């Protein structure tokens, strides 16, 4: 089984992004959570050929706009 090491780069935000292990290759329009924010992946590409059971992936993402919470009485 291949393990994916994914570098998440966030555009349009001051969020630092991150690096995470995944059991699947990320895909365009997939939504992921980092902290309290949901992001949509908009670009995916290989950083280098797979080595030793690891595939190194770059994923560019942007924050998904949050709908304002409605307080009920």
mmJSON file of the N, C-alpha and C atoms, coordinates in Angstrom:
{"data_MODEL":{"atom_site":{
"group_PDB":["ATOM","ATOM","ATOM","ATOM","ATOM","ATOM","ATOM","ATOM","ATOM","ATOM","ATOM","ATOM","ATOM","ATOM","ATOM","ATOM","ATOM","ATOM","ATOM","ATOM","ATOM","ATOM","ATOM","ATOM","ATOM","ATOM","ATOM","ATOM","ATOM","ATOM","ATOM","ATOM","ATOM","ATOM","ATOM","ATOM","ATOM","ATOM","ATOM","ATOM","ATOM","ATOM","ATOM","ATOM","ATOM","ATOM","ATOM","ATOM","ATOM","ATOM","ATOM","ATOM","ATOM","ATOM","ATOM","ATOM","ATOM","ATOM","ATOM","ATOM","ATOM","ATOM","ATOM","ATOM","ATOM","ATOM","ATOM","ATOM","ATOM","ATOM","ATOM","ATOM","ATOM","ATOM","ATOM","ATOM","ATOM","ATOM","ATOM","ATOM","ATOM","ATOM","ATOM","ATOM","ATOM","ATOM","ATOM","ATOM","ATOM","ATOM","ATOM","ATOM","ATOM","ATOM","ATOM","ATOM","ATOM","ATOM","ATOM","ATOM","ATOM","ATOM","ATOM","ATOM","ATOM","ATOM","ATOM","ATOM","ATOM","ATOM","ATOM","ATOM","ATOM","ATOM","ATOM","ATOM","ATOM","ATOM","ATOM","ATOM","ATOM","ATOM","ATOM","ATOM","ATOM","ATOM","ATOM","ATOM","ATOM","ATOM","ATOM","ATOM","ATOM","ATOM","ATOM","ATOM","ATOM","ATOM","ATOM","ATOM","ATOM","ATOM","ATOM","ATOM","ATOM","ATOM","ATOM","ATOM","ATOM","ATOM","ATOM","ATOM","ATOM","ATOM","ATOM","ATOM","ATOM","ATOM","ATOM","ATOM","ATOM","ATOM","ATOM","ATOM","ATOM","ATOM","ATOM","ATOM","ATOM","ATOM","ATOM","ATOM","ATOM","ATOM","ATOM","ATOM","ATOM","ATOM","ATOM","ATOM","ATOM","ATOM","ATOM","ATOM","ATOM","ATOM","ATOM","ATOM","ATOM","ATOM","ATOM","ATOM","ATOM","ATOM","ATOM","ATOM","ATOM","ATOM","ATOM","ATOM","ATOM","ATOM","ATOM","ATOM","ATOM","ATOM","ATOM","ATOM","ATOM","ATOM","ATOM","ATOM","ATOM","ATOM","ATOM","ATOM","ATOM","ATOM","ATOM"],
"id":[1,2,3,4,5,6,7,8,9,10,11,12,13,14,15,16,17,18,19,20,21,22,23,24,25,26,27,28,29,30,31,32,33,34,35,36,37,38,39,40,41,42,43,44,45,46,47,48,49,50,51,52,53,54,55,56,57,58,59,60,61,62,63,64,65,66,67,68,69,70,71,72,73,74,75,76,77,78,79,80,81,82,83,84,85,86,87,88,89,90,91,92,93,94,95,96,97,98,99,100,101,102,103,104,105,106,107,108,109,110,111,112,113,114,115,116,117,118,119,120,121,122,123,124,125,126,127,128,129,130,131,132,133,134,135,136,137,138,139,140,141,142,143,144,145,146,147,148,149,150,151,152,153,154,155,156,157,158,159,160,161,162,163,164,165,166,167,168,169,170,171,172,173,174,175,176,177,178,179,180,181,182,183,184,185,186,187,188,189,190,191,192,193,194,195,196,197,198,199,200,201,202,203,204,205,206,207,208,209,210,211,212,213,214,215,216,217,218,219],
"type_symbol":["N","C","C","N","C","C","N","C","C","N","C","C","N","C","C","N","C","C","N","C","C","N","C","C","N","C","C","N","C","C","N","C","C","N","C","C","N","C","C","N","C","C","N","C","C","N","C","C","N","C","C","N","C","C","N","C","C","N","C","C","N","C","C","N","C","C","N","C","C","N","C","C","N","C","C","N","C","C","N","C","C","N","C","C","N","C","C","N","C","C","N","C","C","N","C","C","N","C","C","N","C","C","N","C","C","N","C","C","N","C","C","N","C","C","N","C","C","N","C","C","N","C","C","N","C","C","N","C","C","N","C","C","N","C","C","N","C","C","N","C","C","N","C","C","N","C","C","N","C","C","N","C","C","N","C","C","N","C","C","N","C","C","N","C","C","N","C","C","N","C","C","N","C","C","N","C","C","N","C","C","N","C","C","N","C","C","N","C","C","N","C","C","N","C","C","N","C","C","N","C","C","N","C","C","N","C","C","N","C","C","N","C","C","N","C","C","N","C","C"],
"label_atom_id":["N","CA","C","N","CA","C","N","CA","C","N","CA","C","N","CA","C","N","CA","C","N","CA","C","N","CA","C","N","CA","C","N","CA","C","N","CA","C","N","CA","C","N","CA","C","N","CA","C","N","CA","C","N","CA","C","N","CA","C","N","CA","C","N","CA","C","N","CA","C","N","CA","C","N","CA","C","N","CA","C","N","CA","C","N","CA","C","N","CA","C","N","CA","C","N","CA","C","N","CA","C","N","CA","C","N","CA","C","N","CA","C","N","CA","C","N","CA","C","N","CA","C","N","CA","C","N","CA","C","N","CA","C","N","CA","C","N","CA","C","N","CA","C","N","CA","C","N","CA","C","N","CA","C","N","CA","C","N","CA","C","N","CA","C","N","CA","C","N","CA","C","N","CA","C","N","CA","C","N","CA","C","N","CA","C","N","CA","C","N","CA","C","N","CA","C","N","CA","C","N","CA","C","N","CA","C","N","CA","C","N","CA","C","N","CA","C","N","CA","C","N","CA","C","N","CA","C","N","CA","C","N","CA","C","N","CA","C","N","CA","C","N","CA","C","N","CA","C","N","CA","C","N","CA","C"],
"label_alt_id":[null,null,null,null,null,null,null,null,null,null,null,null,null,null,null,null,null,null,null,null,null,null,null,null,null,null,null,null,null,null,null,null,null,null,null,null,null,null,null,null,null,null,null,null,null,null,null,null,null,null,null,null,null,null,null,null,null,null,null,null,null,null,null,null,null,null,null,null,null,null,null,null,null,null,null,null,null,null,null,null,null,null,null,null,null,null,null,null,null,null,null,null,null,null,null,null,null,null,null,null,null,null,null,null,null,null,null,null,null,null,null,null,null,null,null,null,null,null,null,null,null,null,null,null,null,null,null,null,null,null,null,null,null,null,null,null,null,null,null,null,null,null,null,null,null,null,null,null,null,null,null,null,null,null,null,null,null,null,null,null,null,null,null,null,null,null,null,null,null,null,null,null,null,null,null,null,null,null,null,null,null,null,null,null,null,null,null,null,null,null,null,null,null,null,null,null,null,null,null,null,null,null,null,null,null,null,null,null,null,null,null,null,null,null,null,null,null,null,null],
"label_comp_id":["UNK","UNK","UNK","UNK","UNK","UNK","UNK","UNK","UNK","UNK","UNK","UNK","UNK","UNK","UNK","UNK","UNK","UNK","UNK","UNK","UNK","UNK","UNK","UNK","UNK","UNK","UNK","UNK","UNK","UNK","UNK","UNK","UNK","UNK","UNK","UNK","UNK","UNK","UNK","UNK","UNK","UNK","UNK","UNK","UNK","UNK","UNK","UNK","UNK","UNK","UNK","UNK","UNK","UNK","UNK","UNK","UNK","UNK","UNK","UNK","UNK","UNK","UNK","UNK","UNK","UNK","UNK","UNK","UNK","UNK","UNK","UNK","UNK","UNK","UNK","UNK","UNK","UNK","UNK","UNK","UNK","UNK","UNK","UNK","UNK","UNK","UNK","UNK","UNK","UNK","UNK","UNK","UNK","UNK","UNK","UNK","UNK","UNK","UNK","UNK","UNK","UNK","UNK","UNK","UNK","UNK","UNK","UNK","UNK","UNK","UNK","UNK","UNK","UNK","UNK","UNK","UNK","UNK","UNK","UNK","UNK","UNK","UNK","UNK","UNK","UNK","UNK","UNK","UNK","UNK","UNK","UNK","UNK","UNK","UNK","UNK","UNK","UNK","UNK","UNK","UNK","UNK","UNK","UNK","UNK","UNK","UNK","UNK","UNK","UNK","UNK","UNK","UNK","UNK","UNK","UNK","UNK","UNK","UNK","UNK","UNK","UNK","UNK","UNK","UNK","UNK","UNK","UNK","UNK","UNK","UNK","UNK","UNK","UNK","UNK","UNK","UNK","UNK","UNK","UNK","UNK","UNK","UNK","UNK","UNK","UNK","UNK","UNK","UNK","UNK","UNK","UNK","UNK","UNK","UNK","UNK","UNK","UNK","UNK","UNK","UNK","UNK","UNK","UNK","UNK","UNK","UNK","UNK","UNK","UNK","UNK","UNK","UNK","UNK","UNK","UNK","UNK","UNK","UNK"],
"label_asym_id":["A","A","A","A","A","A","A","A","A","A","A","A","A","A","A","A","A","A","A","A","A","A","A","A","A","A","A","A","A","A","A","A","A","A","A","A","A","A","A","A","A","A","A","A","A","A","A","A","A","A","A","A","A","A","A","A","A","A","A","A","A","A","A","A","A","A","A","A","A","A","A","A","A","A","A","A","A","A","A","A","A","A","A","A","A","A","A","A","A","A","A","A","A","A","A","A","A","A","A","A","A","A","A","A","A","A","A","A","A","A","A","A","A","A","A","A","A","A","A","A","A","A","A","A","A","A","A","A","A","A","A","A","A","A","A","A","A","A","A","A","A","A","A","A","A","A","A","A","A","A","A","A","A","A","A","A","A","A","A","A","A","A","A","A","A","A","A","A","A","A","A","A","A","A","A","A","A","A","A","A","A","A","A","A","A","A","A","A","A","A","A","A","A","A","A","A","A","A","A","A","A","A","A","A","A","A","A","A","A","A","A","A","A","A","A","A","A","A","A"],
"label_entity_id":["1","1","1","1","1","1","1","1","1","1","1","1","1","1","1","1","1","1","1","1","1","1","1","1","1","1","1","1","1","1","1","1","1","1","1","1","1","1","1","1","1","1","1","1","1","1","1","1","1","1","1","1","1","1","1","1","1","1","1","1","1","1","1","1","1","1","1","1","1","1","1","1","1","1","1","1","1","1","1","1","1","1","1","1","1","1","1","1","1","1","1","1","1","1","1","1","1","1","1","1","1","1","1","1","1","1","1","1","1","1","1","1","1","1","1","1","1","1","1","1","1","1","1","1","1","1","1","1","1","1","1","1","1","1","1","1","1","1","1","1","1","1","1","1","1","1","1","1","1","1","1","1","1","1","1","1","1","1","1","1","1","1","1","1","1","1","1","1","1","1","1","1","1","1","1","1","1","1","1","1","1","1","1","1","1","1","1","1","1","1","1","1","1","1","1","1","1","1","1","1","1","1","1","1","1","1","1","1","1","1","1","1","1","1","1","1","1","1","1"],
"label_seq_id":[1,1,1,2,2,2,3,3,3,4,4,4,5,5,5,6,6,6,7,7,7,8,8,8,9,9,9,10,10,10,11,11,11,12,12,12,13,13,13,14,14,14,15,15,15,16,16,16,17,17,17,18,18,18,19,19,19,20,20,20,21,21,21,22,22,22,23,23,23,24,24,24,25,25,25,26,26,26,27,27,27,28,28,28,29,29,29,30,30,30,31,31,31,32,32,32,33,33,33,34,34,34,35,35,35,36,36,36,37,37,37,38,38,38,39,39,39,40,40,40,41,41,41,42,42,42,43,43,43,44,44,44,45,45,45,46,46,46,47,47,47,48,48,48,49,49,49,50,50,50,51,51,51,52,52,52,53,53,53,54,54,54,55,55,55,56,56,56,57,57,57,58,58,58,59,59,59,60,60,60,61,61,61,62,62,62,63,63,63,64,64,64,65,65,65,66,66,66,67,67,67,68,68,68,69,69,69,70,70,70,71,71,71,72,72,72,73,73,73],
"pdbx_PDB_ins_code":[null,null,null,null,null,null,null,null,null,null,null,null,null,null,null,null,null,null,null,null,null,null,null,null,null,null,null,null,null,null,null,null,null,null,null,null,null,null,null,null,null,null,null,null,null,null,null,null,null,null,null,null,null,null,null,null,null,null,null,null,null,null,null,null,null,null,null,null,null,null,null,null,null,null,null,null,null,null,null,null,null,null,null,null,null,null,null,null,null,null,null,null,null,null,null,null,null,null,null,null,null,null,null,null,null,null,null,null,null,null,null,null,null,null,null,null,null,null,null,null,null,null,null,null,null,null,null,null,null,null,null,null,null,null,null,null,null,null,null,null,null,null,null,null,null,null,null,null,null,null,null,null,null,null,null,null,null,null,null,null,null,null,null,null,null,null,null,null,null,null,null,null,null,null,null,null,null,null,null,null,null,null,null,null,null,null,null,null,null,null,null,null,null,null,null,null,null,null,null,null,null,null,null,null,null,null,null,null,null,null,null,null,null,null,null,null,null,null,null],
"Cartn_x":[0.845,0.0,0.884,0.555,1.308,0.818,1.742,1.412,1.749,0.843,1.035,1.484,2.567,3.025,2.619,1.675,1.065,1.471,1.994,2.299,1.12,0.395,-0.751,-0.295,-0.459,-0.118,-1.421,-1.645,-2.892,-2.662,-3.554,-3.484,-4.641,-4.447,-5.501,-5.798,-4.862,-5.075,-3.713,-3.695,-2.425,-2.217,-3.072,-2.926,-1.599,-0.829,0.494,0.475,-0.678,-0.7,-0.143,0.377,0.937,1.367,1.932,2.336,1.654,1.037,0.308,0.453,0.346,0.283,-1.165,-1.365,-2.713,-2.678,-3.786,-3.861,-4.437,-4.768,-5.238,-4.628,-4.561,-4.045,-5.114,-4.743,-5.73,-6.196,-7.389,-7.934,-8.584,-8.673,-9.25,-10.708,-11.09,-12.41,-12.617,-11.647,-11.756,-11.688,-12.458,-12.408,-11.697,-10.811,-10.047,-10.183,-9.937,-9.957,-8.546,-8.158,-6.918,-7.317,-7.223,-7.686,-9.184,-9.632,-11.065,-11.548,-10.691,-11.015,-11.127,-12.101,-12.254,-11.637,-10.886,-10.211,-10.631,-10.637,-10.9,-9.6,-9.263,-8.052,-8.324,-7.428,-7.621,-6.53,-5.447,-4.357,-3.617,-3.24,-2.502,-1.439,-0.202,0.813,1.885,2.589,3.667,4.879,5.504,6.742,7.952,7.887,8.966,8.406,9.146,8.661,8.531,7.631,7.434,8.732,8.964,10.155,9.794,10.214,10.059,8.649,7.649,6.27,5.643,6.371,5.849,5.732,4.654,4.477,4.393,5.17,5.25,4.416,3.429,2.407,2.351,2.113,1.834,0.351,-0.345,-1.756,-1.947,-2.395,-2.733,-4.205,-4.524,-5.914,-6.273,-7.579,-8.082,-9.197,-9.378,-10.411,-11.793,-12.664,-14.06,-14.808,-15.507,-16.254,-17.244,-17.263,-18.17,-19.446,-20.558,-21.833,-21.933,-22.442,-22.563,-23.515,-23.181,-24.051,-25.271,-26.41,-27.66,-27.974,-28.062,-28.406,-29.918,-30.389,-31.829,-32.159,-33.366,-33.808,-34.375],
"Cartn_y":[-1.189,0.0,1.245,2.187,3.437,4.421,5.112,6.2,7.504,8.456,9.745,10.772,11.445,12.576,13.818,14.58,15.683,17.016,17.89,19.264,20.13,20.682,21.549,23.002,23.705,25.122,25.889,26.864,27.634,28.963,29.278,30.574,31.452,32.763,33.711,33.796,33.368,33.36,33.402,33.767,33.753,32.425,31.437,30.107,29.497,28.884,28.373,27.089,26.431,25.159,24.068,23.015,21.943,20.76,19.778,18.521,17.41,16.466,15.389,14.09,12.977,11.665,11.374,10.672,10.307,8.904,8.191,6.863,6.897,8.109,8.254,9.507,9.496,10.657,11.75,12.974,14.059,14.341,14.905,15.173,16.562,17.113,18.445,18.433,19.467,19.699,18.932,18.127,17.472,18.546,18.379,19.316,18.656,19.42,18.936,19.939,19.49,20.384,20.53,21.77,22.079,23.05,22.604,23.426,23.609,24.858,25.172,25.552,25.411,25.891,24.738,24.833,23.864,24.456,23.629,24.046,23.156,23.734,22.986,22.881,21.68,21.472,21.909,22.74,23.251,22.809,22.2,21.751,20.623,19.584,18.46,18.037,17.843,17.261,16.562,15.622,14.869,15.77,15.667,16.4,15.629,14.315,13.441,12.045,11.175,9.797,9.114,8.136,7.384,6.693,6.633,5.982,5.235,3.983,3.232,3.197,3.1,3.039,4.392,5.476,6.828,7.558,8.304,9.185,10.602,11.506,12.891,13.777,14.445,15.19,16.638,17.548,18.955,19.178,19.837,20.189,21.663,22.436,23.838,23.892,24.678,24.752,26.181,26.404,27.711,27.48,28.448,28.35,28.344,27.511,27.477,28.507,29.448,30.457,29.789,30.264,29.717,30.539,29.846,30.547,31.053,32.255,32.771,31.924,31.731,30.97,31.789,31.13,31.806,31.387,32.364,32.078,32.021,30.96,30.835,31.296,31.747,32.228,31.125],
"Cartn_z":[0.0,0.0,0.0,-0.836,-0.944,0.112,0.746,1.674,0.944,1.002,0.343,1.375,1.083,1.887,1.103,1.656,0.924,1.538,0.689,1.077,0.637,1.616,1.337,1.381,0.268,0.183,0.016,0.893,0.897,0.181,-0.751,-1.43,-0.952,-1.039,-0.693,0.791,1.628,3.071,3.749,5.018,5.746,6.474,6.193,6.789,6.319,7.217,6.835,6.013,5.856,5.143,6.035,5.432,6.239,5.411,6.085,5.469,6.256,5.544,6.213,5.442,6.153,5.525,5.171,4.056,3.626,3.033,3.156,2.563,1.145,0.656,-0.722,-1.347,-2.669,-3.395,-3.351,-2.963,-2.972,-4.403,-4.525,-5.853,-5.868,-7.058,-7.255,-6.787,-6.077,-5.475,-4.171,-3.766,-2.462,-1.382,-0.319,0.799,1.969,2.592,3.738,4.869,6.09,7.257,7.78,8.039,8.753,9.845,11.091,12.2,12.116,12.215,12.177,10.782,9.783,8.436,7.458,6.558,5.474,4.216,3.495,2.269,1.113,-0.089,-1.309,-2.089,-2.515,-3.304,-4.733,-5.283,-6.64,-7.607,-7.084,-7.948,-7.236,-7.979,-7.413,-8.418,-7.946,-8.821,-7.998,-8.649,-8.01,-7.822,-6.653,-6.412,-6.923,-6.837,-7.294,-7.49,-8.157,-8.303,-6.94,-6.86,-5.618,-5.211,-3.881,-3.338,-2.071,-1.978,-0.743,-0.181,-1.042,-0.568,-0.281,-0.568,-0.35,-1.675,-1.836,-2.987,-2.441,-3.007,-2.532,-3.448,-2.855,-3.601,-3.118,-4.059,-3.747,-4.027,-3.102,-3.301,-2.945,-3.908,-3.664,-3.291,-2.258,-1.824,-1.418,-1.304,-0.865,0.146,1.016,2.054,1.417,1.957,1.525,2.36,1.706,2.482,3.427,4.656,5.676,5.692,5.796,5.932,7.369,7.558,8.928,9.748,11.013,11.901,12.259,12.335,12.705,14.131,14.989,16.399,16.524,17.157,17.363,18.783,18.948,20.258,21.086],
"occupancy":[1.0,1.0,1.0,1.0,1.0,1.0,1.0,1.0,1.0,1.0,1.0,1.0,1.0,1.0,1.0,1.0,1.0,1.0,1.0,1.0,1.0,1.0,1.0,1.0,1.0,1.0,1.0,1.0,1.0,1.0,1.0,1.0,1.0,1.0,1.0,1.0,1.0,1.0,1.0,1.0,1.0,1.0,1.0,1.0,1.0,1.0,1.0,1.0,1.0,1.0,1.0,1.0,1.0,1.0,1.0,1.0,1.0,1.0,1.0,1.0,1.0,1.0,1.0,1.0,1.0,1.0,1.0,1.0,1.0,1.0,1.0,1.0,1.0,1.0,1.0,1.0,1.0,1.0,1.0,1.0,1.0,1.0,1.0,1.0,1.0,1.0,1.0,1.0,1.0,1.0,1.0,1.0,1.0,1.0,1.0,1.0,1.0,1.0,1.0,1.0,1.0,1.0,1.0,1.0,1.0,1.0,1.0,1.0,1.0,1.0,1.0,1.0,1.0,1.0,1.0,1.0,1.0,1.0,1.0,1.0,1.0,1.0,1.0,1.0,1.0,1.0,1.0,1.0,1.0,1.0,1.0,1.0,1.0,1.0,1.0,1.0,1.0,1.0,1.0,1.0,1.0,1.0,1.0,1.0,1.0,1.0,1.0,1.0,1.0,1.0,1.0,1.0,1.0,1.0,1.0,1.0,1.0,1.0,1.0,1.0,1.0,1.0,1.0,1.0,1.0,1.0,1.0,1.0,1.0,1.0,1.0,1.0,1.0,1.0,1.0,1.0,1.0,1.0,1.0,1.0,1.0,1.0,1.0,1.0,1.0,1.0,1.0,1.0,1.0,1.0,1.0,1.0,1.0,1.0,1.0,1.0,1.0,1.0,1.0,1.0,1.0,1.0,1.0,1.0,1.0,1.0,1.0,1.0,1.0,1.0,1.0,1.0,1.0,1.0,1.0,1.0,1.0,1.0,1.0],
"B_iso_or_equiv":[0.0,0.0,0.0,0.0,0.0,0.0,0.0,0.0,0.0,0.0,0.0,0.0,0.0,0.0,0.0,0.0,0.0,0.0,0.0,0.0,0.0,0.0,0.0,0.0,0.0,0.0,0.0,0.0,0.0,0.0,0.0,0.0,0.0,0.0,0.0,0.0,0.0,0.0,0.0,0.0,0.0,0.0,0.0,0.0,0.0,0.0,0.0,0.0,0.0,0.0,0.0,0.0,0.0,0.0,0.0,0.0,0.0,0.0,0.0,0.0,0.0,0.0,0.0,0.0,0.0,0.0,0.0,0.0,0.0,0.0,0.0,0.0,0.0,0.0,0.0,0.0,0.0,0.0,0.0,0.0,0.0,0.0,0.0,0.0,0.0,0.0,0.0,0.0,0.0,0.0,0.0,0.0,0.0,0.0,0.0,0.0,0.0,0.0,0.0,0.0,0.0,0.0,0.0,0.0,0.0,0.0,0.0,0.0,0.0,0.0,0.0,0.0,0.0,0.0,0.0,0.0,0.0,0.0,0.0,0.0,0.0,0.0,0.0,0.0,0.0,0.0,0.0,0.0,0.0,0.0,0.0,0.0,0.0,0.0,0.0,0.0,0.0,0.0,0.0,0.0,0.0,0.0,0.0,0.0,0.0,0.0,0.0,0.0,0.0,0.0,0.0,0.0,0.0,0.0,0.0,0.0,0.0,0.0,0.0,0.0,0.0,0.0,0.0,0.0,0.0,0.0,0.0,0.0,0.0,0.0,0.0,0.0,0.0,0.0,0.0,0.0,0.0,0.0,0.0,0.0,0.0,0.0,0.0,0.0,0.0,0.0,0.0,0.0,0.0,0.0,0.0,0.0,0.0,0.0,0.0,0.0,0.0,0.0,0.0,0.0,0.0,0.0,0.0,0.0,0.0,0.0,0.0,0.0,0.0,0.0,0.0,0.0,0.0,0.0,0.0,0.0,0.0,0.0,0.0],
"pdbx_formal_charge":[null,null,null,null,null,null,null,null,null,null,null,null,null,null,null,null,null,null,null,null,null,null,null,null,null,null,null,null,null,null,null,null,null,null,null,null,null,null,null,null,null,null,null,null,null,null,null,null,null,null,null,null,null,null,null,null,null,null,null,null,null,null,null,null,null,null,null,null,null,null,null,null,null,null,null,null,null,null,null,null,null,null,null,null,null,null,null,null,null,null,null,null,null,null,null,null,null,null,null,null,null,null,null,null,null,null,null,null,null,null,null,null,null,null,null,null,null,null,null,null,null,null,null,null,null,null,null,null,null,null,null,null,null,null,null,null,null,null,null,null,null,null,null,null,null,null,null,null,null,null,null,null,null,null,null,null,null,null,null,null,null,null,null,null,null,null,null,null,null,null,null,null,null,null,null,null,null,null,null,null,null,null,null,null,null,null,null,null,null,null,null,null,null,null,null,null,null,null,null,null,null,null,null,null,null,null,null,null,null,null,null,null,null,null,null,null,null,null,null],
"auth_seq_id":[1,1,1,2,2,2,3,3,3,4,4,4,5,5,5,6,6,6,7,7,7,8,8,8,9,9,9,10,10,10,11,11,11,12,12,12,13,13,13,14,14,14,15,15,15,16,16,16,17,17,17,18,18,18,19,19,19,20,20,20,21,21,21,22,22,22,23,23,23,24,24,24,25,25,25,26,26,26,27,27,27,28,28,28,29,29,29,30,30,30,31,31,31,32,32,32,33,33,33,34,34,34,35,35,35,36,36,36,37,37,37,38,38,38,39,39,39,40,40,40,41,41,41,42,42,42,43,43,43,44,44,44,45,45,45,46,46,46,47,47,47,48,48,48,49,49,49,50,50,50,51,51,51,52,52,52,53,53,53,54,54,54,55,55,55,56,56,56,57,57,57,58,58,58,59,59,59,60,60,60,61,61,61,62,62,62,63,63,63,64,64,64,65,65,65,66,66,66,67,67,67,68,68,68,69,69,69,70,70,70,71,71,71,72,72,72,73,73,73],
"auth_comp_id":["UNK","UNK","UNK","UNK","UNK","UNK","UNK","UNK","UNK","UNK","UNK","UNK","UNK","UNK","UNK","UNK","UNK","UNK","UNK","UNK","UNK","UNK","UNK","UNK","UNK","UNK","UNK","UNK","UNK","UNK","UNK","UNK","UNK","UNK","UNK","UNK","UNK","UNK","UNK","UNK","UNK","UNK","UNK","UNK","UNK","UNK","UNK","UNK","UNK","UNK","UNK","UNK","UNK","UNK","UNK","UNK","UNK","UNK","UNK","UNK","UNK","UNK","UNK","UNK","UNK","UNK","UNK","UNK","UNK","UNK","UNK","UNK","UNK","UNK","UNK","UNK","UNK","UNK","UNK","UNK","UNK","UNK","UNK","UNK","UNK","UNK","UNK","UNK","UNK","UNK","UNK","UNK","UNK","UNK","UNK","UNK","UNK","UNK","UNK","UNK","UNK","UNK","UNK","UNK","UNK","UNK","UNK","UNK","UNK","UNK","UNK","UNK","UNK","UNK","UNK","UNK","UNK","UNK","UNK","UNK","UNK","UNK","UNK","UNK","UNK","UNK","UNK","UNK","UNK","UNK","UNK","UNK","UNK","UNK","UNK","UNK","UNK","UNK","UNK","UNK","UNK","UNK","UNK","UNK","UNK","UNK","UNK","UNK","UNK","UNK","UNK","UNK","UNK","UNK","UNK","UNK","UNK","UNK","UNK","UNK","UNK","UNK","UNK","UNK","UNK","UNK","UNK","UNK","UNK","UNK","UNK","UNK","UNK","UNK","UNK","UNK","UNK","UNK","UNK","UNK","UNK","UNK","UNK","UNK","UNK","UNK","UNK","UNK","UNK","UNK","UNK","UNK","UNK","UNK","UNK","UNK","UNK","UNK","UNK","UNK","UNK","UNK","UNK","UNK","UNK","UNK","UNK","UNK","UNK","UNK","UNK","UNK","UNK","UNK","UNK","UNK","UNK","UNK","UNK"],
"auth_asym_id":["A","A","A","A","A","A","A","A","A","A","A","A","A","A","A","A","A","A","A","A","A","A","A","A","A","A","A","A","A","A","A","A","A","A","A","A","A","A","A","A","A","A","A","A","A","A","A","A","A","A","A","A","A","A","A","A","A","A","A","A","A","A","A","A","A","A","A","A","A","A","A","A","A","A","A","A","A","A","A","A","A","A","A","A","A","A","A","A","A","A","A","A","A","A","A","A","A","A","A","A","A","A","A","A","A","A","A","A","A","A","A","A","A","A","A","A","A","A","A","A","A","A","A","A","A","A","A","A","A","A","A","A","A","A","A","A","A","A","A","A","A","A","A","A","A","A","A","A","A","A","A","A","A","A","A","A","A","A","A","A","A","A","A","A","A","A","A","A","A","A","A","A","A","A","A","A","A","A","A","A","A","A","A","A","A","A","A","A","A","A","A","A","A","A","A","A","A","A","A","A","A","A","A","A","A","A","A","A","A","A","A","A","A","A","A","A","A","A","A"],
"auth_atom_id":["N","CA","C","N","CA","C","N","CA","C","N","CA","C","N","CA","C","N","CA","C","N","CA","C","N","CA","C","N","CA","C","N","CA","C","N","CA","C","N","CA","C","N","CA","C","N","CA","C","N","CA","C","N","CA","C","N","CA","C","N","CA","C","N","CA","C","N","CA","C","N","CA","C","N","CA","C","N","CA","C","N","CA","C","N","CA","C","N","CA","C","N","CA","C","N","CA","C","N","CA","C","N","CA","C","N","CA","C","N","CA","C","N","CA","C","N","CA","C","N","CA","C","N","CA","C","N","CA","C","N","CA","C","N","CA","C","N","CA","C","N","CA","C","N","CA","C","N","CA","C","N","CA","C","N","CA","C","N","CA","C","N","CA","C","N","CA","C","N","CA","C","N","CA","C","N","CA","C","N","CA","C","N","CA","C","N","CA","C","N","CA","C","N","CA","C","N","CA","C","N","CA","C","N","CA","C","N","CA","C","N","CA","C","N","CA","C","N","CA","C","N","CA","C","N","CA","C","N","CA","C","N","CA","C","N","CA","C","N","CA","C","N","CA","C","N","CA","C","N","CA","C","N","CA","C"],
"pdbx_PDB_model_num":[1,1,1,1,1,1,1,1,1,1,1,1,1,1,1,1,1,1,1,1,1,1,1,1,1,1,1,1,1,1,1,1,1,1,1,1,1,1,1,1,1,1,1,1,1,1,1,1,1,1,1,1,1,1,1,1,1,1,1,1,1,1,1,1,1,1,1,1,1,1,1,1,1,1,1,1,1,1,1,1,1,1,1,1,1,1,1,1,1,1,1,1,1,1,1,1,1,1,1,1,1,1,1,1,1,1,1,1,1,1,1,1,1,1,1,1,1,1,1,1,1,1,1,1,1,1,1,1,1,1,1,1,1,1,1,1,1,1,1,1,1,1,1,1,1,1,1,1,1,1,1,1,1,1,1,1,1,1,1,1,1,1,1,1,1,1,1,1,1,1,1,1,1,1,1,1,1,1,1,1,1,1,1,1,1,1,1,1,1,1,1,1,1,1,1,1,1,1,1,1,1,1,1,1,1,1,1,1,1,1,1,1,1,1,1,1,1,1,1]
}}}
